Amino acid sequence: MTNREVELLAVGAGPSNLGLAVALEELAPDLADNALIIDRNPTIEWQSGLLLPWAKSQVSFLKDLVTLRNPRSRFSFLNFLKSTDRLDAFINLGNQSPYRLEISAYLNWVADSLTRVKLELGQDCVAIAPSRSSSGALTGWVASMADGSTITSRYLVIATGRDPNIPPALAGLPSDRVIHSTRYRPAIAGLQKQLPYRLALIGSSQSAAEVFRALRSDLPDSDVAWLMRSIGPTADPSSKFTNELYYPSYVDEFFDTPADGRVLIRQELYKTNYSCMTPAMLQSLYTDFYRDRLDRRHDRRLITLTEVTAAREEDGEVVLELTDRRTGSITELRRDMVFLGTGFNWQPPKLIQGLADAIGLKKIDVTRGYRLVVDEPAEAACYLQGINEATHGIGDSLLSVLAHRAKDITFDVLAHRAAGRSDNGASPAGHSADILNQIAGR
Ligand SMILES: Cc1cc2nc3c(=O)[nH]c(=O)nc-3n(C[C@H](O)[C@H](O)[C@H](O)COP(=O)(O)OP(=O)(O)OC[C@H]3O[C@@H](n4cnc5c(N)ncnc54)[C@H](O)[C@@H]3O)c2cc1C
């Protein structure tokens, strides 16, 4: 099997690493020339499992891969619209939030527009191990692909998203019975539209709401019991004031806040991003419920204040044990299949956990510059994108900060490379403005 070497390997070709590719091409062309992005999927799609025709981005088109960092970039969403002859139509629609499909097409266009960074699709990275010199020093990373080939690099940037959250009560069920929202579209493609399935849907997030809405047209004759622990679906309580805490400029302040303060801020902001839905989605769901009642349809229903406490497969069906949180009483619900809108695991993805284990890290922590803190001198560096909400704030998993984060990582790599770095990366950001201005030619 082949082994290749690049200077920088970026695992995952979602918005984070495509934003990084843009930053590399604009700020560090020589590094870009020796950088490779890989993705396990055969095509570039944004959140492909829920790439529904009516779903929209929840943020402004200006929060694309680059505009907040460099509004003059040729990689902007506006330039994408211009290049694909859709600028007039987009403006005329008068909407700040593009359809998810448009963002997905934009990501494809950016990938096709890269001239230095290479991109390979269909490369599933299954493990990452350290590479060491004869003296034992950490000199790089060896990423193993599912086909047995390996890619070695001095710099590694992991942006693979989070692992789906499967509630423990359902973890023992076969995967064809439990469909997380990240697998919604492929799972639906394998079902028969006209059949009256008995379905459960668990969760109260935007994703759960989207699955519930999509099931109306994808499996119109099915019986859907939508289960949630909370008292009922609620709208995102954000305001223009709290939205300021999603600004890239807020990352510094959050990073410098004491640990207890960060926890408090995250608790205060939790509902602005999790276990809630957009006001527009809430209105549309309620309208659907209203119409169902008019039509005397009672087989698409909400079951609130209920926890799924156990599950088993029996006689070709899933048996869910439901605990009523008001009374503690337990009932059973028999279903053909369970859909999950339960979000993502808070633990680092298995790929990153495996890497941390391989270098003996007890704790996965990053500097302000997103560099993994390793417990030893290192000539190599690894960066983590999208999983640093605890240290870098509520916007970390979103589009909001990624244009700036790509610059932070690019500059940190350049500074590390220029310094022939051999510390353990424990100091925040770890680069002086002077070095970076020199590197960036300013
Ligand atoms: C349904 C949904 C809607 C969202 N809508 C918004 C929104 O409107 N606005 C917003 O700001 N945020 C939104 N988000 C948050 C979302 O996390 C970010 O918008 C953005 O997608 C994060 O980009 P990313 O590149 O870090 O991760 P991802 O977009 O998750 O991309 C990760 C990439 O890594 C690849 N990958 C994973 N594992 C491997 C592996 N082992 N080997 C190779 N490749 C791998 C995946 O195939 C994928 O292409 C949404 C999330 C979801 C789930």
The ligand as an SDF file (V2000), in Angstrom:
LIG
                    3D

 53 58  0  0  0  0  0  0  0  0999 V2000
  -28.1290   19.8930    9.8940 C   0  0  0  0  0  0  0  0  0  0  0  0
  -27.1540   20.9510   10.3060 C   0  0  0  0  0  0  0  0  0  0  0  0
  -27.3510   22.2590    9.9280 C   0  0  0  0  0  0  0  0  0  0  0  0
  -26.4320   23.2400   10.2980 C   0  0  0  0  0  0  0  0  0  0  0  0
  -26.7050   24.5090    9.9470 N   0  0  0  0  0  0  0  0  0  0  0  0
  -25.8370   25.4720   10.3200 C   0  0  0  0  0  0  0  0  0  0  0  0
  -26.0850   26.8380    9.9650 C   0  0  0  0  0  0  0  0  0  0  0  0
  -27.0970   27.1590    9.3540 O   0  0  0  0  0  0  0  0  0  0  0  0
  -25.1730   27.7710   10.3300 N   0  0  0  0  0  0  0  0  0  0  0  0
  -24.0540   27.4440   11.0200 C   0  0  0  0  0  0  0  0  0  0  0  0
  -23.2470   28.3300   11.3130 O   0  0  0  0  0  0  0  0  0  0  0  0
  -23.8040   26.1750   11.3720 N   0  0  0  0  0  0  0  0  0  0  0  0
  -24.6590   25.1870   11.0500 C   0  0  0  0  0  0  0  0  0  0  0  0
  -24.4090   23.9040   11.4210 N   0  0  0  0  0  0  0  0  0  0  0  0
  -23.1890   23.5970   12.2050 C   0  0  0  0  0  0  0  0  0  0  0  0
  -22.0930   22.9580   11.3380 C   0  0  0  0  0  0  0  0  0  0  0  0
  -21.3290   22.2030   12.2130 O   0  0  0  0  0  0  0  0  0  0  0  0
  -21.2190   23.9880   10.6330 C   0  0  0  0  0  0  0  0  0  0  0  0
  -21.9810   24.8070    9.8170 O   0  0  0  0  0  0  0  0  0  0  0  0
  -20.1650   23.4010    9.6930 C   0  0  0  0  0  0  0  0  0  0  0  0
  -20.6840   22.3850    8.8890 O   0  0  0  0  0  0  0  0  0  0  0  0
  -18.9500   22.9160   10.4420 C   0  0  0  0  0  0  0  0  0  0  0  0
  -17.9830   22.6100    9.4710 O   0  0  0  0  0  0  0  0  0  0  0  0
  -16.8430   21.5360    9.6910 P   0  0  0  0  0  0  0  0  0  0  0  0
  -16.0360   21.5320    8.4560 O   0  0  0  0  0  0  0  0  0  0  0  0
  -16.1450   21.8120   10.9670 O   0  0  0  0  0  0  0  0  0  0  0  0
  -17.5770   20.1500    9.9180 O   0  0  0  0  0  0  0  0  0  0  0  0
  -18.5390   19.3520    8.9280 P   0  0  0  0  0  0  0  0  0  0  0  0
  -19.3600   20.2560    8.1250 O   0  0  0  0  0  0  0  0  0  0  0  0
  -19.2210   18.3560    9.7820 O   0  0  0  0  0  0  0  0  0  0  0  0
  -17.5550   18.5960    7.9290 O   0  0  0  0  0  0  0  0  0  0  0  0
  -16.7600   17.5300    8.3490 C   0  0  0  0  0  0  0  0  0  0  0  0
  -16.2810   16.7940    7.1100 C   0  0  0  0  0  0  0  0  0  0  0  0
  -15.3550   15.7870    7.5320 O   0  0  0  0  0  0  0  0  0  0  0  0
  -15.6020   14.5990    6.8170 C   0  0  0  0  0  0  0  0  0  0  0  0
  -15.1010   13.4920    7.6290 N   0  0  0  0  0  0  0  0  0  0  0  0
  -15.5870   13.0810    8.8250 C   0  0  0  0  0  0  0  0  0  0  0  0
  -14.8420   12.0670    9.2930 N   0  0  0  0  0  0  0  0  0  0  0  0
  -13.8780   11.8220    8.3680 C   0  0  0  0  0  0  0  0  0  0  0  0
  -12.8260   10.8870    8.2900 C   0  0  0  0  0  0  0  0  0  0  0  0
  -12.6130    9.9950    9.2690 N   0  0  0  0  0  0  0  0  0  0  0  0
  -12.0220   10.9050    7.2010 N   0  0  0  0  0  0  0  0  0  0  0  0
  -12.2250   11.8050    6.1950 C   0  0  0  0  0  0  0  0  0  0  0  0
  -13.2360   12.7210    6.2280 N   0  0  0  0  0  0  0  0  0  0  0  0
  -14.0390   12.7290    7.3030 C   0  0  0  0  0  0  0  0  0  0  0  0
  -17.0990   14.5740    6.6200 C   0  0  0  0  0  0  0  0  0  0  0  0
  -17.4380   13.7670    5.5110 O   0  0  0  0  0  0  0  0  0  0  0  0
  -17.3880   16.0570    6.3760 C   0  0  0  0  0  0  0  0  0  0  0  0
  -17.3400   16.3820    5.0050 O   0  0  0  0  0  0  0  0  0  0  0  0
  -25.2970   22.9010   11.0670 C   0  0  0  0  0  0  0  0  0  0  0  0
  -25.1110   21.5800   11.4590 C   0  0  0  0  0  0  0  0  0  0  0  0
  -26.0230   20.6190   11.0990 C   0  0  0  0  0  0  0  0  0  0  0  0
  -25.8210   19.2000   11.5640 C   0  0  0  0  0  0  0  0  0  0  0  0
  1  2  1  0
  2  3  1  0
  2 52  2  0
  3  4  2  0
  4  5  1  0
  4 50  1  0
  5  6  2  0
  6  7  1  0
  6 13  1  0
  7  8  2  0
  7  9  1  0
  9 10  1  0
 10 11  2  0
 10 12  1  0
 12 13  2  0
 13 14  1  0
 14 15  1  0
 14 50  1  0
 15 16  1  0
 16 17  1  0
 16 18  1  0
 18 19  1  0
 18 20  1  0
 20 21  1  0
 20 22  1  0
 22 23  1  0
 23 24  1  0
 24 25  2  0
 24 26  1  0
 24 27  1  0
 27 28  1  0
 28 29  2  0
 28 30  1  0
 28 31  1  0
 31 32  1  0
 32 33  1  0
 33 34  1  0
 33 48  1  0
 34 35  1  0
 35 36  1  0
 35 46  1  0
 36 37  1  0
 36 45  1  0
 37 38  2  0
 38 39  1  0
 39 40  1  0
 39 45  2  0
 40 41  1  0
 40 42  2  0
 42 43  1  0
 43 44  2  0
 44 45  1  0
 46 47  1  0
 46 48  1  0
 48 49  1  0
 50 51  2  0
 51 52  1  0
 52 53  1  0
M  END
$$$$
